[in-house]
């Protein structure tokens, strides 16, 4: 699973999820502060995390589903 993540297997399916969810979370959590112009570097760190966390969660879900699909395709019984 880690090798797939390191090779970037989750970028294409998970970046759109992170973009949408990150924008929504940023609007909810930091929107008023950004709109009022009262931002500092911690605000932008929080905004960044609003994108990183959904990317990691969707990557985990994607990789778990891929791993289970591969496991189900393997024949049952002792290995050759």
KARA-V364386 format. One record per residue. N is the residue number from 0. RES is the residue in one small letter. OMEGA is omega in whole degrees, -180 to 180 (NA if undefined). Layout:
BEGIN
N:RES:OMEGA
N:RES:OMEGA
END
This chain:
BEGIN
0:x:-180
1:x:180
2:x:178
3:x:179
4:x:-178
5:x:179
6:x:178
7:x:-179
8:x:-176
9:x:-175
10:x:-175
11:x:-178
12:x:-171
13:x:178
14:x:177
15:x:177
16:x:-180
17:x:-180
18:x:-178
19:x:-178
20:x:179
21:x:177
22:x:180
23:x:180
24:x:179
25:x:178
26:x:-179
27:x:-171
28:x:-175
29:x:-175
30:x:-178
31:x:-179
32:x:180
33:x:-179
34:x:-179
35:x:179
36:x:-180
37:x:-179
38:x:174
39:x:-176
40:x:178
41:x:178
42:x:-178
43:x:173
44:x:178
45:x:177
46:x:178
47:x:178
48:x:176
49:x:177
50:x:-178
51:x:-176
52:x:178
53:x:177
54:x:-180
55:x:-180
56:x:180
57:x:176
58:x:178
59:x:178
60:x:180
61:x:-178
62:x:177
63:x:179
64:x:179
65:x:-180
66:x:179
67:x:179
68:x:178
69:x:180
70:x:-179
71:x:-180
72:x:-180
73:x:177
74:x:179
75:x:178
76:x:-178
77:x:179
78:x:-179
79:x:NA
END
